[in-house]
């Protein structure tokens, strides 16, 4: 069992271990702050441990960041990309959890400080990504004369999308929520094209160019934007 709490501007993951008698604090290689503790350990004890070691924690995290690793803490002032535009995160306490985009702000409303902020942002942005993706699917199905039975979203490490030909199921990488919106449309058309041509044959790319003429240009957009995101 585990949960996430916020201690100042730090996001701390607590992992509860049944057979553990003591509390252990660790800064992971990805800069995540993790506390392993016995079940039912009060939050105030864990927060006290963090505060007592705050300088060492920040020093270790800074060293990790300097070596090229980044991690989001979901604190006010942090920068996030949504559909190619950079937003400044603003965290508010509210009666319900929600996420909204207003001008240059990504507004995160949470019911209390100890909630998993990343989970809330991911859940709400996933809904936005799904709704927009579904509109693109509806648009291009009519043009291409195909039909996807299912449309789903998940995080993928090496692919922007996949298509199960037999089930006619399309998966889109959640990370596309960070990229310019034309990248989402491009990948959806790419996966729909697999319903006409299974493999990446010359015919596949001819069809892709027919239904999304800018696909080569958009490949470059994805690559260039990846550099921007990975360099942050």
Backbone as JSON, one array per atom type, in Angstrom:
{
  "sequence": "XXXXXXXXXXXXXXXXXXXXXXXXXXXXXXXXXXXXXXXXXXXXXXXXXXXXXXXXXXXXXXXXXXXXXXXXXXXXXXXXXXXXXXXXXXXXXXXXXXXXXXXXXXXXXXXXXXXXXXXXXXXXXXXXXXXXXXXXXXXXXXXXXXXXXXXXXXXXXXXXXXXXXXXXXXXXXXXXXXXXXXXXXXXXXXXXXXXXXXXXXXXXXXXXXXXXXXXXXXXXXXXXXXXXXXXX",
  "N": [[0.84, -1.2, 0.0], [0.45, 2.28, -0.74], [0.78, 5.87, -0.57], [0.51, 9.38, -1.43], [1.88, 12.4, -0.28], [2.14, 15.95, 0.32], [4.84, 17.93, 1.23], [5.55, 20.98, 1.98], [6.97, 22.22, -0.91], [7.55, 19.77, -1.86], [6.81, 16.58, -3.24], [5.95, 13.65, -1.75], [6.28, 10.19, -1.71], [4.78, 7.65, 0.09], [5.47, 4.47, 1.19], [3.98, 1.8, 2.58], [5.0, -0.78, 4.7], [4.35, -3.95, 5.9], [5.96, -5.62, 7.62], [7.85, -3.91, 8.48], [9.67, -2.04, 10.91], [10.92, 0.34, 11.37], [11.34, 3.73, 10.07], [12.25, 4.74, 6.81], [14.01, 6.94, 4.71], [14.42, 7.98, 1.36], [15.98, 9.28, -1.58], [15.19, 8.76, -4.79], [16.71, 7.61, -7.94], [15.46, 9.01, -9.96], [14.85, 11.32, -8.75], [12.66, 11.21, -7.13], [11.09, 11.45, -3.98], [10.98, 9.16, -1.46], [9.41, 7.5, 1.19], [9.65, 4.8, 3.31], [7.62, 3.03, 5.48], [6.18, 1.71, 8.57], [2.82, 0.33, 8.66], [0.06, 2.58, 9.31], [1.59, 4.66, 10.27], [1.72, 7.89, 11.57], [1.05, 10.88, 9.67], [2.25, 13.24, 10.55], [4.63, 12.47, 11.72], [6.11, 11.52, 9.58], [6.25, 13.85, 8.04], [7.73, 15.42, 9.77], [10.17, 14.04, 9.7], [10.9, 14.54, 7.04], [11.19, 17.35, 7.09], [13.33, 17.61, 8.86], [15.39, 16.66, 7.34], [15.47, 18.21, 5.11], [17.34, 19.92, 3.8], [19.37, 18.17, 2.91], [17.86, 16.52, 1.27], [17.03, 18.3, -0.78], [19.54, 18.99, -1.8], [20.44, 16.52, -2.87], [18.45, 16.1, -4.8], [18.88, 18.31, -6.47], [21.39, 17.68, -7.48], [20.73, 15.46, -9.0], [19.03, 16.62, -10.92], [20.84, 18.28, -12.22], [22.29, 16.44, -13.58], [20.73, 15.79, -15.68], [18.22, 14.68, -15.19], [14.72, 15.05, -14.69], [11.84, 15.84, -12.73], [8.41, 16.2, -12.03], [6.87, 18.2, -9.55], [4.42, 19.23, -9.14], [3.72, 21.69, -8.01], [2.67, 25.06, -7.32], [3.54, 27.45, -9.79], [5.14, 25.86, -11.32], [6.05, 24.73, -14.62], [4.12, 23.48, -17.32], [3.42, 21.66, -20.29], [0.68, 21.73, -22.49], [-0.88, 20.52, -25.2], [1.11, 21.69, -26.83], [1.44, 24.25, -25.84], [2.88, 26.27, -23.31], [2.07, 26.25, -19.93], [1.56, 27.82, -16.74], [1.48, 26.3, -13.65], [-1.09, 26.56, -11.27], [-2.04, 26.03, -8.06], [-4.91, 25.36, -6.18], [-6.98, 25.27, -3.24], [-10.0, 23.59, -3.04], [-13.54, 22.67, -3.17], [-13.83, 20.43, -4.69], [-11.93, 18.16, -6.76], [-10.29, 19.27, -9.64], [-9.27, 20.26, -12.98], [-8.32, 22.95, -15.0], [-7.87, 25.05, -17.89], [-6.79, 28.28, -18.27], [-6.19, 31.16, -19.92], [-2.82, 31.63, -19.62], [-2.53, 29.81, -17.64], [-2.51, 26.72, -15.89], [-4.83, 25.46, -14.0], [-5.06, 23.83, -11.02], [-7.3, 22.4, -8.95], [-7.71, 21.24, -5.7], [-8.9, 19.11, -3.04], [-7.57, 18.75, -0.62], [-4.27, 19.17, 0.84], [-2.79, 16.82, 0.85], [-3.34, 15.21, -1.29], [-2.83, 13.2, -4.28], [-1.41, 14.94, -6.59], [-0.37, 14.72, -9.18], [-1.76, 12.5, -10.15], [-4.37, 13.5, -10.28], [-4.12, 15.59, -12.18], [-3.24, 14.11, -14.4], [-5.46, 12.39, -14.78], [-7.52, 14.24, -15.45], [-6.49, 15.59, -17.7], [-6.28, 13.44, -19.39], [-8.95, 12.94, -19.96], [-9.56, 15.2, -21.48], [-7.8, 14.82, -23.63], [-8.86, 12.44, -24.63], [-11.47, 13.19, -25.45], [-10.94, 15.08, -27.5], [-9.42, 13.49, -29.2], [-11.35, 11.61, -29.93], [-13.07, 13.15, -31.47], [-11.4, 13.66, -33.66], [-11.18, 11.07, -34.63], [-13.84, 10.46, -35.36], [-14.14, 12.35, -37.38], [-12.21, 11.56, -39.35], [-12.81, 8.89, -39.86], [-15.1, 8.97, -41.44], [-14.11, 10.17, -43.74], [-12.14, 8.36, -44.56], [-13.45, 5.95, -44.76], [-13.43, 3.91, -42.84], [-13.72, 2.18, -39.65], [-13.18, 2.44, -36.23], [-13.51, 0.3, -33.57], [-12.9, 0.62, -30.91], [-11.4, 3.12, -28.83], [-8.64, 4.04, -27.04], [-6.47, 5.22, -24.36], [-3.14, 5.3, -23.18], [-0.04, 5.34, -21.32], [2.92, 5.09, -23.13], [6.19, 3.88, -23.79], [7.75, 3.69, -26.14], [6.19, 4.07, -28.41], [3.9, 6.07, -30.35], [1.38, 5.4, -30.93], [-0.85, 2.57, -31.34], [-2.42, -0.08, -33.22], [-4.83, -2.5, -33.05], [-5.58, -4.72, -35.32], [-7.46, -6.84, -35.7], [-9.31, -6.52, -33.57], [-9.95, -3.95, -34.09], [-9.07, -1.83, -32.56], [-7.81, 1.13, -31.27], [-4.98, 2.55, -29.76], [-3.65, 5.36, -28.1], [-0.79, 7.25, -27.25], [-0.5, 8.7, -24.09], [1.26, 10.81, -23.71], [1.02, 12.49, -25.85], [-0.64, 14.55, -25.16], [0.92, 16.63, -24.45], [2.0, 17.64, -26.73], [1.85, 19.69, -29.79], [-1.47, 20.06, -31.1], [-1.92, 19.1, -33.66], [-0.26, 16.97, -33.85], [-1.5, 14.93, -32.46], [-3.73, 14.5, -34.13], [-2.42, 13.64, -36.43], [-1.23, 11.18, -35.58], [-3.51, 9.7, -35.0], [-4.71, 9.48, -37.53], [-2.7, 8.02, -38.74], [-2.89, 5.56, -37.3], [-5.5, 4.79, -37.99], [-5.13, 4.35, -40.64], [-3.92, 1.91, -40.66], [-6.04, 0.2, -40.6], [-6.68, -0.02, -43.18], [-4.39, -0.83, -44.42], [-2.3, -3.18, -43.23], [0.54, -3.36, -42.6], [3.61, -1.33, -42.64], [3.88, -0.58, -45.48], [4.74, 0.51, -48.9], [2.24, 1.15, -49.97], [0.81, 1.73, -47.63], [2.0, 4.16, -46.76], [1.4, 5.74, -48.92], [-1.36, 5.89, -48.72], [-1.53, 7.13, -46.21], [-0.38, 9.61, -46.79], [-2.27, 10.52, -48.56], [-4.54, 10.89, -46.92], [-3.54, 12.39, -44.83], [-1.77, 14.73, -45.68], [0.35, 16.26, -44.61], [2.0, 14.63, -43.1], [4.77, 14.02, -43.13], [5.97, 16.46, -42.57], [4.9, 16.83, -40.08], [6.08, 14.77, -38.66], [8.6, 15.84, -38.23], [7.91, 17.95, -36.58], [7.1, 16.6, -34.26], [9.55, 15.41, -33.53], [11.18, 17.68, -33.08], [9.76, 18.95, -31.04], [9.94, 17.06, -29.08], [12.57, 17.35, -28.33], [12.46, 19.81, -27.05], [10.82, 19.24, -24.84], [12.29, 17.21, -23.55], [14.51, 18.57, -22.87], [13.91, 20.09, -20.76]],
  "CA": [[0.0, 0.0, 0.0], [1.21, 3.51, -0.73], [0.03, 7.11, -0.78], [1.36, 10.53, -1.72], [1.58, 13.61, 0.48], [2.97, 17.1, -0.03], [5.51, 18.58, 2.36], [6.03, 22.19, 1.33], [6.91, 22.06, -2.36], [7.98, 18.41, -2.18], [5.83, 15.49, -3.32], [6.57, 12.5, -1.08], [5.57, 8.92, -1.81], [4.92, 6.82, 1.29], [5.22, 3.05, 0.96], [3.76, 1.15, 3.86], [5.48, -2.17, 4.72], [3.8, -4.64, 7.07], [6.96, -6.16, 8.54], [8.85, -2.87, 8.78], [9.55, -1.46, 12.25], [11.48, 1.69, 11.37], [11.03, 4.57, 8.91], [13.42, 4.99, 5.98], [13.85, 8.01, 3.73], [15.33, 7.81, 0.23], [15.77, 10.04, -2.82], [15.43, 7.82, -5.89], [17.53, 8.09, -9.05], [14.67, 9.95, -10.76], [14.64, 12.45, -7.84], [11.46, 11.01, -6.34], [11.32, 11.3, -2.55], [10.21, 8.0, -1.02], [9.51, 7.11, 2.6], [9.13, 3.46, 3.63], [7.22, 3.13, 6.89], [5.21, 0.71, 9.04], [1.42, 0.76, 8.48], [-0.54, 3.48, 10.29], [2.5, 5.7, 10.75], [1.07, 9.2, 11.41], [1.65, 11.78, 8.68], [3.08, 14.28, 11.16], [5.96, 11.89, 11.96], [6.79, 11.5, 8.28], [6.53, 15.24, 7.67], [8.83, 15.85, 10.63], [11.39, 13.42, 9.15], [11.25, 15.28, 5.82], [11.67, 18.68, 7.47], [14.64, 17.47, 9.5], [16.39, 16.31, 6.33], [15.1, 18.95, 3.92], [18.51, 20.44, 3.09], [20.02, 17.04, 2.25], [16.96, 16.08, 0.2], [17.12, 19.26, -1.88], [20.88, 18.87, -2.37], [20.46, 15.32, -3.69], [17.59, 16.32, -5.95], [19.55, 19.25, -7.37], [22.46, 16.94, -8.16], [20.08, 14.62, -10.01], [18.57, 17.49, -11.99], [22.02, 18.76, -12.96], [22.77, 15.34, -14.42], [19.82, 15.56, -16.79], [16.94, 14.08, -14.8], [13.71, 16.0, -14.24], [10.63, 15.25, -12.18], [7.44, 17.23, -11.7], [6.39, 18.17, -8.17], [3.04, 19.72, -9.2], [3.58, 22.82, -7.1], [2.37, 26.32, -8.01], [4.69, 28.07, -10.45], [5.78, 24.88, -12.21], [5.66, 24.85, -16.02], [3.62, 22.26, -17.95], [2.96, 21.82, -21.67], [-0.57, 21.11, -22.88], [-1.08, 20.73, -26.64], [2.14, 22.53, -27.43], [1.53, 25.56, -25.19], [3.4, 26.2, -21.96], [1.2, 26.83, -18.91], [2.08, 27.9, -15.37], [0.56, 25.62, -12.74], [-1.6, 27.28, -10.1], [-2.74, 25.07, -7.2], [-5.89, 25.96, -5.28], [-7.79, 24.39, -2.4], [-11.38, 23.75, -3.45], [-14.45, 21.64, -2.68], [-13.68, 19.23, -5.51], [-10.72, 18.1, -7.57], [-10.52, 19.6, -11.04], [-8.18, 20.89, -13.73], [-8.82, 23.81, -16.06], [-6.89, 25.89, -18.59], [-7.28, 29.66, -18.36], [-5.1, 32.0, -20.44], [-1.54, 30.94, -19.56], [-2.48, 29.06, -16.39], [-3.09, 25.39, -15.69], [-5.34, 25.59, -12.64], [-5.33, 22.56, -10.35], [-8.07, 22.55, -7.71], [-7.66, 20.01, -4.91], [-9.68, 19.19, -1.81], [-6.64, 18.91, 0.51], [-2.86, 19.22, 0.45], [-2.16, 15.5, 0.81], [-3.79, 14.42, -2.44], [-1.87, 12.92, -5.35], [-1.66, 15.98, -7.59], [-0.07, 14.19, -10.51], [-2.86, 11.62, -10.53], [-5.52, 14.33, -10.63], [-3.82, 16.26, -13.45], [-3.23, 13.08, -15.45], [-6.83, 11.93, -15.02], [-8.31, 15.27, -16.11], [-5.95, 15.83, -19.03], [-6.61, 12.25, -20.17], [-10.32, 13.15, -20.44], [-9.48, 16.2, -22.56], [-7.15, 14.16, -24.76], [-9.8, 11.45, -25.18], [-12.56, 13.88, -26.15], [-10.43, 15.65, -28.74], [-9.05, 12.36, -30.06], [-12.58, 11.0, -30.44], [-13.55, 14.03, -32.54], [-10.56, 13.41, -34.83], [-11.53, 9.75, -35.15], [-15.12, 10.6, -36.04], [-13.9, 13.13, -38.59], [-11.45, 10.85, -40.38], [-13.48, 7.64, -40.23], [-16.01, 9.28, -42.54], [-13.31, 10.47, -44.92], [-11.35, 7.2, -44.97], [-14.3, 4.79, -44.94], [-13.06, 2.87, -41.88], [-14.36, 2.37, -38.34], [-12.48, 1.89, -35.06], [-14.48, -0.15, -32.58], [-12.52, 1.14, -29.59], [-10.35, 4.13, -28.76], [-8.14, 4.06, -25.67], [-5.27, 6.01, -24.11], [-2.26, 4.81, -22.13], [1.34, 5.81, -21.45], [3.79, 4.15, -23.84], [7.57, 4.35, -23.79], [8.42, 3.69, -27.44], [5.26, 4.26, -29.53], [2.91, 7.13, -30.24], [0.07, 4.78, -31.04], [-0.9, 1.21, -31.86], [-3.72, -0.46, -33.74], [-5.13, -3.93, -33.09], [-6.35, -4.84, -36.55], [-8.59, -7.75, -35.54], [-10.29, -5.91, -32.67], [-10.16, -2.58, -34.56], [-8.87, -1.04, -31.35], [-6.71, 2.09, -31.4], [-4.4, 3.09, -28.53], [-2.87, 6.58, -28.3], [0.11, 7.55, -26.14], [-0.94, 9.84, -23.28], [2.23, 11.9, -23.81], [0.61, 13.4, -26.93], [-1.34, 15.69, -24.58], [1.9, 17.71, -24.3], [2.45, 18.05, -28.06], [0.87, 20.45, -30.6], [-2.65, 19.24, -31.32], [-1.84, 18.44, -34.97], [0.46, 15.7, -33.66], [-2.54, 13.97, -32.09], [-4.5, 14.19, -35.33], [-1.52, 12.88, -37.31], [-1.08, 9.81, -35.08], [-4.8, 9.03, -35.15], [-4.85, 9.11, -38.95], [-1.72, 6.94, -38.95], [-3.43, 4.3, -36.79], [-6.67, 4.45, -38.79], [-4.63, 3.85, -41.93], [-3.63, 0.48, -40.48], [-7.26, -0.55, -40.89], [-6.7, -0.18, -44.64], [-3.15, -1.54, -44.79], [-1.77, -3.64, -41.94], [1.97, -3.07, -42.38], [4.15, -0.07, -43.16], [4.28, -0.82, -46.88], [4.6, 1.72, -49.72], [0.81, 1.47, -50.08], [0.41, 2.35, -46.37], [2.42, 5.55, -46.74], [0.65, 6.44, -49.96], [-2.67, 6.16, -48.13], [-1.34, 8.11, -45.14], [-0.15, 10.91, -47.43], [-3.55, 10.91, -49.15], [-5.47, 11.34, -45.9], [-2.88, 13.38, -43.99], [-0.65, 15.15, -46.54], [1.44, 16.9, -43.86], [2.56, 13.7, -42.11], [6.23, 14.1, -43.07], [6.27, 17.7, -41.86], [4.52, 16.65, -38.69], [7.12, 13.92, -38.06], [9.65, 16.75, -37.78], [7.36, 18.7, -35.44], [7.17, 15.71, -33.11], [10.95, 15.26, -33.13], [11.67, 18.94, -32.53], [9.09, 19.22, -29.76], [10.5, 16.1, -28.12], [13.82, 17.95, -27.83], [12.08, 20.87, -26.12], [10.33, 18.61, -23.61], [13.36, 16.45, -22.88], [15.55, 19.49, -22.42], [13.42, 20.87, -19.62]],
  "C": [[0.88, 1.25, 0.0], [0.29, 4.71, -0.95], [1.02, 8.23, -1.02], [0.92, 11.71, -0.87], [2.51, 14.72, -0.01], [3.54, 17.7, 1.25], [6.18, 19.83, 1.79], [5.88, 22.04, -0.17], [7.4, 20.68, -2.8], [6.8, 17.45, -2.24], [6.52, 14.24, -2.78], [5.69, 11.27, -1.23], [5.85, 8.09, -0.57], [4.55, 5.38, 0.93], [5.14, 2.34, 2.3], [4.14, -0.34, 3.78], [5.03, -2.84, 6.01], [4.86, -5.06, 8.09], [8.02, -5.13, 8.94], [8.59, -2.26, 10.15], [10.03, -0.02, 12.3], [11.06, 2.44, 10.09], [12.32, 4.87, 8.14], [13.08, 6.03, 4.91], [14.88, 7.84, 2.61], [14.95, 8.75, -0.91], [16.17, 9.13, -3.97], [16.25, 8.45, -7.0], [16.8, 9.08, -9.95], [14.27, 11.18, -9.95], [13.35, 12.33, -7.03], [11.83, 10.79, -4.87], [10.39, 10.21, -2.02], [10.48, 7.71, 0.45], [8.89, 5.73, 2.75], [8.84, 3.44, 5.13], [6.26, 2.0, 7.27], [3.78, 1.22, 8.8], [0.96, 1.65, 9.63], [0.44, 4.48, 10.91], [1.86, 7.06, 10.54], [1.8, 10.1, 10.41], [2.59, 12.78, 9.33], [4.5, 13.77, 11.45], [6.78, 11.89, 10.66], [7.16, 12.92, 7.84], [7.69, 15.79, 8.51], [10.16, 15.31, 10.12], [11.86, 14.17, 7.9], [11.85, 16.63, 6.17], [13.06, 18.64, 8.08], [15.75, 17.2, 8.49], [16.2, 17.1, 5.04], [16.3, 19.45, 3.11], [19.21, 19.33, 2.31], [19.18, 16.55, 1.08], [17.09, 16.99, -1.01], [18.48, 19.2, -2.57], [20.96, 17.67, -3.31], [19.62, 15.48, -4.95], [18.23, 17.27, -6.97], [20.67, 18.57, -8.15], [21.89, 16.06, -9.27], [19.63, 15.47, -11.19], [19.73, 17.98, -12.85], [22.58, 17.71, -13.89], [21.74, 14.94, -15.48], [18.49, 14.93, -16.45], [15.99, 15.17, -14.32], [12.51, 15.25, -13.7], [9.69, 16.38, -11.78], [6.98, 17.07, -10.25], [4.95, 18.63, -8.07], [2.77, 20.76, -8.12], [3.31, 24.08, -7.92], [3.65, 26.94, -8.58], [5.4, 27.15, -11.42], [5.22, 25.01, -13.62], [5.24, 23.49, -16.58], [3.17, 22.58, -19.38], [1.64, 21.07, -21.86], [-0.85, 21.51, -24.33], [-0.15, 21.8, -27.21], [2.31, 23.9, -26.8], [2.0, 25.38, -23.76], [2.48, 26.95, -20.99], [1.93, 26.85, -17.57], [1.05, 27.28, -14.44], [0.19, 26.52, -11.56], [-2.44, 26.3, -9.29], [-3.64, 25.81, -6.23], [-6.57, 24.89, -4.44], [-9.25, 24.66, -2.74], [-12.24, 22.63, -2.87], [-14.35, 20.35, -3.48], [-12.41, 19.31, -6.33], [-11.07, 18.41, -9.02], [-9.29, 20.23, -11.65], [-8.81, 21.74, -14.82], [-7.68, 24.63, -16.65], [-7.5, 27.28, -18.75], [-6.12, 30.58, -18.73], [-3.79, 31.2, -20.42], [-1.41, 30.08, -18.31], [-3.15, 27.69, -16.51], [-3.52, 25.36, -14.23], [-5.72, 24.22, -12.1], [-6.04, 22.83, -9.04], [-8.08, 21.22, -6.98], [-8.39, 20.22, -3.6], [-8.8, 19.31, -0.57], [-5.21, 18.74, 0.03], [-2.23, 17.84, 0.23], [-2.56, 14.65, -0.38], [-2.69, 14.24, -3.48], [-2.16, 13.86, -6.51], [-1.42, 15.47, -9.01], [-1.21, 13.32, -11.02], [-4.08, 12.42, -10.98], [-5.31, 15.01, -11.98], [-3.86, 15.27, -14.6], [-4.63, 12.63, -15.8], [-7.63, 12.96, -15.82], [-7.81, 15.57, -17.52], [-6.22, 14.64, -19.96], [-8.04, 12.39, -20.76], [-10.34, 14.12, -21.61], [-8.89, 15.57, -23.81], [-8.1, 13.18, -25.44], [-10.89, 12.14, -26.0], [-12.11, 14.46, -27.49], [-10.05, 14.55, -29.72], [-10.27, 11.72, -30.7], [-13.16, 11.84, -31.58], [-12.73, 13.82, -33.81], [-10.9, 12.07, -35.46], [-12.84, 9.82, -35.93], [-14.97, 11.32, -37.38], [-13.27, 12.29, -39.69], [-12.03, 9.5, -40.75], [-14.39, 7.86, -41.44], [-15.25, 9.52, -43.85], [-12.64, 9.21, -45.48], [-12.19, 5.94, -45.22], [-13.92, 3.62, -44.06], [-13.81, 3.13, -40.57], [-13.55, 1.68, -37.26], [-13.52, 1.54, -34.01], [-14.19, 0.43, -31.19], [-11.39, 2.14, -29.71], [-9.92, 4.25, -27.3], [-6.82, 4.84, -25.58], [-4.45, 5.36, -23.0], [-0.87, 5.4, -22.35], [2.17, 4.72, -22.1], [5.19, 4.73, -23.94], [8.15, 4.53, -25.19], [7.49, 3.95, -28.63], [4.31, 5.42, -29.25], [1.5, 6.56, -30.32], [0.19, 3.36, -31.53], [-2.32, 0.93, -32.35], [-3.84, -1.98, -33.75], [-6.09, -4.14, -34.25], [-7.6, -5.69, -36.35], [-9.69, -7.13, -34.68], [-10.69, -4.5, -33.12], [-10.09, -1.61, -33.38], [-7.64, -0.15, -31.51], [-6.29, 2.58, -30.01], [-3.56, 4.32, -28.91], [-2.03, 6.84, -27.05], [-0.36, 8.81, -25.41], [-0.01, 11.04, -23.44], [1.87, 12.9, -24.91], [-0.16, 14.61, -26.4], [-0.4, 16.88, -24.44], [2.26, 18.35, -25.65], [1.41, 18.9, -28.78], [-0.25, 19.54, -31.07], [-2.64, 18.53, -32.67], [-1.1, 17.11, -34.88], [-0.51, 14.59, -33.28], [-3.33, 13.54, -33.31], [-3.69, 13.31, -36.28], [-1.43, 11.42, -36.86], [-2.39, 9.04, -35.22], [-5.03, 8.61, -36.59], [-3.9, 7.97, -39.29], [-2.31, 5.59, -38.51], [-4.68, 3.86, -37.56], [-6.25, 3.87, -40.14], [-4.29, 2.37, -41.85], [-4.88, -0.38, -40.7], [-7.46, -0.76, -42.39], [-5.5, -0.98, -45.14], [-2.41, -1.88, -43.5], [-0.36, -3.16, -41.66], [2.39, -1.75, -43.0], [4.73, -0.29, -44.55], [4.23, 0.5, -47.65], [3.14, 2.14, -49.87], [0.32, 2.17, -48.81], [0.76, 3.83, -46.39], [1.75, 6.38, -47.83], [-0.74, 6.82, -49.45], [-2.57, 7.22, -47.04], [-1.16, 9.51, -45.72], [-1.45, 11.44, -48.05], [-4.47, 11.52, -48.09], [-4.88, 12.34, -44.91], [-1.61, 13.84, -44.69], [0.55, 15.72, -45.8], [2.16, 15.94, -42.92], [4.08, 13.79, -42.01], [6.66, 15.36, -42.31], [5.98, 17.54, -40.38], [5.48, 15.72, -37.95], [8.24, 14.8, -37.49], [9.2, 17.57, -36.57], [7.46, 17.88, -34.17], [8.61, 15.59, -32.6], [11.49, 16.53, -32.48], [11.04, 19.25, -31.17], [9.57, 18.27, -28.68], [11.78, 16.67, -27.51], [13.52, 19.02, -26.8], [11.65, 20.27, -24.78], [11.44, 17.92, -22.85], [14.46, 17.35, -22.36], [15.15, 20.3, -21.21], [13.83, 20.23, -18.31]]
}
